[in-house]
Amino acid sequence: MVGKGGLLEGKRGLIIGVANKRSIAWGMAQRAAEAGAQLCLTYQNERLGENVRELAADLKNPLLLPMDVGSDSQIVMAFDEIRKKWGKLDFLVHAVAYAPRQALEGSFVATTREDFRVAHDISAYSLAAVSHAALPLMAEGGSIVTVSYLGSTRVVPGYNVMGVAKAALEASVRYLAADLGPQGIRVNAISAGPIKTLAASGIPGIGSKLKHHRTITPLQKDTDTLEVGDAGVFLLSDMGRGVSGQVLYVDGGFSIMAG
């Protein structure tokens, strides 16, 4: 295990997107907790809430709250509860993405208006929405990290509208970094290699994509959620205090390859 040396000791952070033990958000939560952070985890609905509560048993006194990022009222209620419980927030992890299954099948050109809207609402706009809600709680500065994928800059078969949404997400990172920088808030993205998460299971051919990744990437191995978590701790902590508006690739070097 990579030692974190208490890099987040005394800090309080919100992690959005934990669905089960394979979630990138859970890898981020594990590493942030090991680094000393006190965490708040949110869950979209009661079904996923059961998973989150089970996982949270391994954390030290976490705050658990319902929040569907597609609902403005739920976002307001969750952040109001954080304000009441903690009074402040030091960091925010946004690891949420969704597109209707039919939008990941066939060709991008056939994407319906509604599927395009939903994918961008949940996968991209929600970052701006939760950042806006977090702003009053980050009066002393803070760090916001979201999770992207290479499909934002390259065509990945089967990724379709999600790739376009991830491109919007990365553009949002840059605009948010410019907006929030004067308040001492940094905003960055981690572009993770393919991981067989609950969300990724809806992408056609995910198994072959993972095999191709292992074959092509310089490190010749899968990306691990804890590797993403380690990078997250760096960006969330004071070690990353000079980094904002960036996309950090944690993919074993896959993104540098032509094949």
GIMO-V784311 format. One record per residue. N is the residue number from 0. OMEGA is omega in radians with two decimals (none if undefined). BURIAL is 1 if it has 24 or more other C-alpha atoms within 12 Angstrom, else 0. D_LAST is the distance of its C-alpha to the last C-alpha in whole Angstrom. Layout:
BEGIN
N_OMEGA_BURIAL_D_LAST / N_OMEGA_BURIAL_D_LAST
END
This chain:
BEGIN
0_3.11_0_31 / 1_-3.14_0_31 / 2_-3.12_0_34 / 3_3.03_1_34 / 4_3.10_0_38 / 5_-3.09_0_39 / 6_-3.14_1_37 / 7_-3.13_1_38 / 8_3.11_0_42 / 9_-3.13_0_44 / 10_3.13_1_41 / 11_-3.06_1_41 / 12_3.10_1_38 / 13_3.09_1_37 / 14_-3.10_1_34 / 15_3.03_1_33 / 16_3.09_1_31 / 17_3.10_1_32 / 18_3.09_1_32 / 19_-3.04_1_32 / 20_3.12_1_31 / 21_-3.11_1_27 / 22_3.01_1_27 / 23_3.13_1_25 / 24_3.12_1_29 / 25_3.04_1_30 / 26_3.09_1_28 / 27_-3.13_1_29 / 28_3.14_1_33 / 29_-3.10_1_33 / 30_3.11_1_32 / 31_3.11_1_34 / 32_3.11_1_37 / 33_-3.14_1_37 / 34_3.02_1_37 / 35_-3.09_1_40 / 36_2.94_1_39 / 37_-2.94_1_42 / 38_2.90_1_39 / 39_3.08_1_40 / 40_3.07_1_38 / 41_3.11_1_38 / 42_-3.03_1_37 / 43_-3.09_1_37 / 44_-3.06_0_40 / 45_3.12_0_42 / 46_3.10_0_40 / 47_3.12_1_37 / 48_3.09_1_40 / 49_3.11_0_41 / 50_-3.10_1_38 / 51_3.13_1_38 / 52_3.12_1_41 / 53_3.13_0_41 / 54_-3.07_1_38 / 55_3.11_1_40 / 56_3.14_0_42 / 57_-3.12_0_40 / 58_-3.12_1_41 / 59_3.03_0_44 / 60_-3.14_0_46 / 61_3.03_1_43 / 62_-3.11_1_44 / 63_-3.06_1_43 / 64_3.01_1_43 / 65_3.05_1_42 / 66_3.00_1_40 / 67_-3.06_1_38 / 68_3.06_1_36 / 69_-3.11_1_36 / 70_3.12_0_40 / 71_-3.10_0_42 / 72_3.12_0_45 / 73_3.07_1_43 / 74_3.14_1_41 / 75_-3.12_1_44 / 76_-3.12_0_46 / 77_-3.11_1_44 / 78_3.05_1_44 / 79_3.10_1_47 / 80_3.08_1_48 / 81_3.10_1_45 / 82_-3.14_1_48 / 83_-3.07_0_51 / 84_-2.99_0_49 / 85_-3.11_1_48 / 86_-3.11_0_49 / 87_3.10_1_46 / 88_-3.13_1_42 / 89_3.13_1_40 / 90_-3.11_1_36 / 91_3.05_1_34 / 92_3.14_1_31 / 93_-3.11_1_30 / 94_-3.05_1_27 / 95_3.05_1_28 / 96_3.12_1_26 / 97_2.93_1_27 / 98_3.09_1_26 / 99_-3.06_1_29 / 100_-3.09_1_27 / 101_3.13_1_27 / 102_3.13_1_25 / 103_3.13_1_22 / 104_3.13_1_23 / 105_-3.04_0_23 / 106_3.10_0_22 / 107_-3.09_1_22 / 108_-3.12_0_24 / 109_-3.13_0_27 / 110_3.12_1_27 / 111_3.11_0_31 / 112_-3.10_0_32 / 113_3.12_0_33 / 114_3.08_1_30 / 115_-3.13_1_29 / 116_-3.11_0_32 / 117_-3.12_1_31 / 118_-3.12_1_28 / 119_3.11_1_28 / 120_-3.06_1_32 / 121_-2.99_1_31 / 122_-3.07_1_27 / 123_-3.08_1_28 / 124_-3.09_1_32 / 125_3.09_1_33 / 126_3.10_1_31 / 127_-3.10_1_34 / 128_-3.11_1_36 / 129_3.07_1_36 / 130_3.10_1_36 / 131_3.13_0_39 / 132_-3.12_1_41 / 133_-3.02_1_40 / 134_-3.14_1_41 / 135_-3.12_1_45 / 136_-3.11_1_44 / 137_-3.13_1_42 / 138_-3.13_0_45 / 139_-3.09_0_44 / 140_-3.14_1_41 / 141_-3.12_1_38 / 142_3.10_1_34 / 143_-3.14_1_32 / 144_3.05_1_29 / 145_-3.07_1_26 / 146_-3.13_1_23 / 147_-3.12_1_20 / 148_-3.08_1_16 / 149_3.11_1_13 / 150_3.08_1_14 / 151_-3.07_1_17 / 152_3.13_0_15 / 153_3.11_0_12 / 154_3.09_0_12 / 155_-3.12_1_12 / 156_3.12_0_14 / 157_-3.12_1_17 / 158_2.94_1_17 / 159_-3.03_1_19 / 160_3.11_1_22 / 161_3.07_1_21 / 162_3.11_1_18 / 163_3.10_1_21 / 164_3.10_1_23 / 165_3.05_1_21 / 166_3.08_1_21 / 167_3.12_1_25 / 168_-3.12_1_25 / 169_3.04_1_23 / 170_3.10_1_25 / 171_3.11_1_28 / 172_-3.11_1_27 / 173_-3.14_1_28 / 174_3.10_0_31 / 175_3.11_1_33 / 176_3.12_1_32 / 177_-3.14_0_34 / 178_-2.94_0_37 / 179_-3.14_1_37 / 180_3.12_1_37 / 181_3.08_0_40 / 182_3.11_0_41 / 183_-3.14_1_39 / 184_3.12_1_37 / 185_-3.14_1_33 / 186_-3.12_1_30 / 187_3.06_1_27 / 188_2.96_1_24 / 189_3.06_1_21 / 190_-3.05_1_18 / 191_3.01_1_18 / 192_-3.11_1_15 / 193_3.12_1_15 / 194_-3.09_1_19 / 195_3.09_1_21 / 196_3.09_1_24 / 197_3.14_1_26 / 198_-3.10_1_25 / 199_-3.11_1_21 / 200_3.12_1_23 / 201_-3.13_1_24 / 202_-3.13_1_20 / 203_3.07_1_20 / 204_-3.10_0_17 / 205_3.12_1_17 / 206_3.13_0_17 / 207_3.10_0_14 / 208_3.10_1_12 / 209_3.12_1_14 / 210_3.12_0_13 / 211_3.12_0_9 / 212_-3.13_1_10 / 213_-3.09_1_12 / 214_-3.01_0_10 / 215_-3.01_0_7 / 216_-3.14_1_9 / 217_-3.13_0_12 / 218_3.04_0_15 / 219_3.10_0_14 / 220_3.08_0_16 / 221_2.97_1_16 / 222_-3.12_1_18 / 223_-3.13_1_21 / 224_-3.14_1_24 / 225_3.02_1_26 / 226_3.09_1_23 / 227_3.10_1_23 / 228_3.11_1_27 / 229_3.10_1_27 / 230_3.11_1_25 / 231_3.12_1_27 / 232_3.09_1_30 / 233_-3.10_1_29 / 234_-3.13_1_29 / 235_-3.05_1_32 / 236_3.11_1_34 / 237_3.07_1_36 / 238_-3.14_0_33 / 239_-2.98_1_31 / 240_3.14_0_34 / 241_-3.05_0_33 / 242_3.07_1_29 / 243_3.11_1_30 / 244_-3.03_1_27 / 245_3.00_1_24 / 246_-3.14_1_21 / 247_-3.13_1_20 / 248_3.05_1_17 / 249_-3.00_1_18 / 250_3.13_1_14 / 251_3.13_1_14 / 252_-3.09_1_12 / 253_-3.04_1_9 / 254_3.13_1_9 / 255_-3.02_0_9 / 256_-3.14_0_6 / 257_-3.04_0_4 / 258_none_0_0
END
